[in-house]
Amino acid sequence: MLLSWAEHQFDLQWMLIKPGSVLVGKTIGESEIRTITASSVVGVIRDDVLEPNPDANFRFQANDRAAIIGTDSSRETFFQLTRPLKNS
């Protein structure tokens, strides 16, 4: 029963890191993704090549596709980081 509940709490979702995102040019560690979003990056596709389980030193580039695991709210928080910064 606990396993069934847990399976529904964490989903994997692929998200595009858009040009202009605060994540572009930063490492996973520098971005403090786990701290800020409570989600984890479990894979990245760049130029049709999968980087499974990237470490904290993996640096994001525009148009990377990141596989994120976490709750709905944590994945939504990560999604907000993937969007281009708005001009002030």
C-alpha positions as CSV (number, residue, x, y, z in Angstrom):
1,M,0.0,0.0,0.0
2,L,2.8,2.4,0.9
3,L,4.6,1.6,-2.4
4,S,1.4,2.4,-4.4
5,W,1.0,5.7,-2.6
6,A,4.7,6.6,-3.2
7,E,4.4,5.8,-6.9
8,H,1.7,8.4,-7.2
9,Q,3.7,11.0,-5.4
10,F,6.7,11.1,-7.7
11,D,6.6,11.3,-11.5
12,L,9.2,11.8,-14.1
13,Q,8.8,14.6,-16.6
14,W,11.0,15.8,-19.5
15,M,11.4,19.6,-19.7
16,L,13.1,21.8,-22.2
17,I,15.6,24.3,-20.9
18,K,14.7,27.4,-23.0
19,P,17.2,30.0,-24.2
20,G,17.3,32.8,-21.7
21,S,16.5,30.5,-18.7
22,V,18.3,31.2,-15.5
23,L,19.6,27.6,-15.7
24,V,21.6,28.2,-19.0
25,G,25.3,28.2,-18.2
26,K,24.9,27.0,-14.6
27,T,25.7,23.6,-13.2
28,I,23.1,21.5,-11.4
29,G,24.9,22.3,-8.1
30,E,25.1,26.0,-8.8
31,S,21.4,26.1,-9.6
32,E,20.6,24.5,-6.2
33,I,17.8,22.6,-7.9
34,R,17.2,20.1,-5.1
35,T,17.1,22.9,-2.5
36,I,15.0,25.3,-4.5
37,T,12.6,22.9,-6.2
38,A,12.7,19.7,-4.1
39,S,13.1,17.8,-7.4
40,S,16.0,15.9,-8.9
41,V,17.5,15.9,-12.4
42,V,17.8,12.2,-13.4
43,G,18.8,12.6,-17.0
44,V,19.6,15.2,-19.7
45,I,19.3,14.9,-23.5
46,R,21.6,17.1,-25.4
47,D,22.1,16.9,-29.2
48,D,20.3,13.5,-29.2
49,V,22.7,12.1,-26.6
50,L,21.4,11.0,-23.2
51,E,23.4,11.9,-20.1
52,P,22.0,9.6,-17.5
53,N,22.1,10.6,-13.8
54,P,24.2,13.8,-14.3
55,D,26.2,14.9,-11.3
56,A,26.3,18.3,-9.6
57,N,28.9,19.6,-12.1
58,F,26.8,19.0,-15.2
59,R,26.3,22.4,-16.8
60,F,23.0,23.2,-18.6
61,Q,22.8,24.6,-22.1
62,A,19.9,26.1,-23.9
63,N,17.7,23.4,-25.5
64,D,18.8,20.7,-23.2
65,R,15.9,18.4,-22.2
66,A,16.0,17.5,-18.5
67,A,14.3,14.6,-16.9
68,I,13.0,15.7,-13.6
69,I,11.6,13.5,-10.8
70,G,9.5,14.9,-8.0
71,T,6.0,15.8,-6.9
72,D,3.7,17.9,-9.1
73,S,4.5,21.0,-7.2
74,S,8.3,20.4,-7.3
75,R,8.2,19.8,-11.0
76,E,6.2,23.0,-11.5
77,T,8.8,24.9,-9.6
78,F,11.5,23.5,-11.8
79,F,9.5,24.3,-14.9
80,Q,9.4,28.0,-13.9
81,L,13.2,27.9,-13.9
82,T,13.3,26.6,-17.5
83,R,11.4,29.7,-18.9
84,P,13.2,32.7,-20.3
85,L,13.8,35.6,-17.9
86,K,11.4,38.4,-18.5
87,N,12.9,41.8,-19.5
88,S,12.5,44.3,-16.7
